[in-house]
Amino acid sequence: MDKTGSVTESQQQTHLESNNGGNGLQISESETSSRPPVNGGNLPLKRTRDDDLDYPTKRLRTQEGHSSKVAAHYNELKECGLQVRNESRIVHLRNFNNWMKSALIGEFLDRVRQKKKGRIAVLDLGCGKGGDLLKWKKGRISKLVCTDIADVSVTQCRQRYSDMKTRCRNEDVFSAEFITADSTKERLSEKYSDPEITFDICSCQFVYHYSFETHEQADLMLRNACERLCPGGYFIGTTPDGFELVKRLEASETNLFGNDVYSVKFYEKGKYPLFGCKYDFSLEGVVNVPEFLIYFPVLVEMAKKYNMKLIYKKTFREFFEEKVKNDEQKTLLRKMQALEQYPAPDHSKLTSDKEEDYEHAKMFIENGQPRLPLGTLSKSEWDATSIYLLFAFEKLP
Ligand SMILES: C[S@@+](CC[C@H](N)C(=O)[O-])C[C@H]1O[C@@H](n2cnc3c(N)ncnc32)[C@H](O)[C@@H]1O
């Protein structure tokens, strides 16, 4: 890493050797055990929100040109509506991820408000179809810029915003702007309607890993995320945890791991280049576009170039355990049905029909007298979601 925080040519070519005891990627016993979380007294409240992640619902067709492949993939995702999503095998995983994003966004809006009064402007980098619009409305921001590589998603996001505004006629809804751009290849600052705009937060949810194809791309996306942040502003997001992925890969006998909900296939095992370390991620049997491993310490170093300091990096478990102590977040957890009710309510079934998916909940009940029903995730869903981490950087003055 040079003085500006850039990764030098030779570092770009460095490979991380797993379990080599040297300066490569160390795979320690994970502090995130594989046991899913359980939460007592989980009577769900009715879910009314329709915010969601853009999960794949179709098979990947092409193999050439990565950026256009990403755009084509997300453009072809169908908007399937709340009812279909509620019937999905991974409904609680989706809701759980959404709750995590809500808690992260809420925390950093609070932090911004502790520092300043007045208008809050946000950049949603890789906004998808606008799964977080309601979170920004709830957070009472003044301005949102939504940007994504997939033009169909941006159009749907714009439509969703316009529907939201119509629905909330009597409420004060933030103003919004929509930009279709490949943030790994284009400067966003040349595209804003207000060329002087600055942001209090850049939110990059389940996106940044697409940029780690090359150092150049990762750097430009980072620049887009950070260069218009005001001093004290935040770059927050969620992304797969490179350590966790490599740990699971190394524990597997093949170059593949996963379960009936998700699977990850690496192209190479044992060598993990800092950039371009490609793997295929599939959810519910559907192959997503290839993703790239992020070795987090590299991101921390690269961010220094943009005057960004890491505030924290947390696993999903760490963040969940911290946030669930807060009553407001706990209520939201129930409202968003982010955990599955165990045992299942009368006349309904658990989302997984595999008994071992709920072994942890059964044991939790046997080992104590918790208030029932519990809130939990099936083991398969937990294994899929616990791949991710949350991060937050702050712009130094
Ligand atoms: C898993 S989706 C997440 C969407 C949204 N952030 C959410 O949490 O619901 C990943 C998004 O990243 C976008 N994306 C991937 N590569 C991108 C790039 N180079 N520039 C801008 N957006 C990109 C995709 O089009 C997709 O909408």
The ligand as a MOL file (V3000), in Angstrom:
LIG
                    3D

  0  0  0     0  0            999 V3000
M  V30 BEGIN CTAB
M  V30 COUNTS 27 29 0 0 0
M  V30 BEGIN ATOM
M  V30 1 C -28.0310 -7.6260 -4.3940 0
M  V30 2 S -28.5310 -6.1840 -5.2620 0 CHG=1
M  V30 3 C -28.7890 -5.0510 -3.9200 0
M  V30 4 C -29.7460 -3.9460 -4.2380 0
M  V30 5 C -30.0490 -2.9770 -3.1010 0
M  V30 6 N -28.8670 -2.2950 -2.6330 0
M  V30 7 C -30.6880 -3.7240 -1.9410 0
M  V30 8 O -30.0820 -3.8710 -0.8880 0
M  V30 9 O -31.8360 -4.1380 -2.1070 0 CHG=-1
M  V30 10 C -27.0010 -5.6240 -5.9750 0
M  V30 11 C -27.1940 -4.3660 -6.8220 0
M  V30 12 O -25.9080 -3.8630 -7.1810 0
M  V30 13 C -26.0040 -3.3380 -8.4910 0
M  V30 14 N -24.6460 -3.2390 -9.0690 0
M  V30 15 C -23.7820 -4.2420 -9.3130 0
M  V30 16 N -22.6570 -3.7710 -9.9010 0
M  V30 17 C -22.8180 -2.4280 -10.0140 0
M  V30 18 C -22.0040 -1.3820 -10.5360 0
M  V30 19 N -20.8410 -1.6570 -11.0850 0
M  V30 20 N -22.4730 -0.1160 -10.4870 0
M  V30 21 C -23.6930 0.1490 -9.9490 0
M  V30 22 N -24.5110 -0.8010 -9.4430 0
M  V30 23 C -24.0860 -2.0780 -9.4700 0
M  V30 24 C -26.8800 -4.3600 -9.2010 0
M  V30 25 O -27.4020 -3.9000 -10.4130 0
M  V30 26 C -27.9260 -4.6180 -8.1180 0
M  V30 27 O -29.0190 -3.7430 -8.2280 0
M  V30 END ATOM
M  V30 BEGIN BOND
M  V30 1 1 1 2
M  V30 2 1 2 3
M  V30 3 1 2 10
M  V30 4 1 3 4
M  V30 5 1 4 5
M  V30 6 1 5 6
M  V30 7 1 5 7
M  V30 8 2 7 8
M  V30 9 1 7 9
M  V30 10 1 10 11
M  V30 11 1 11 12
M  V30 12 1 11 26
M  V30 13 1 12 13
M  V30 14 1 13 14
M  V30 15 1 13 24
M  V30 16 1 14 15
M  V30 17 1 14 23
M  V30 18 2 15 16
M  V30 19 1 16 17
M  V30 20 1 17 18
M  V30 21 2 17 23
M  V30 22 1 18 19
M  V30 23 2 18 20
M  V30 24 1 20 21
M  V30 25 2 21 22
M  V30 26 1 22 23
M  V30 27 1 24 25
M  V30 28 1 24 26
M  V30 29 1 26 27
M  V30 END BOND
M  V30 END CTAB
M  END
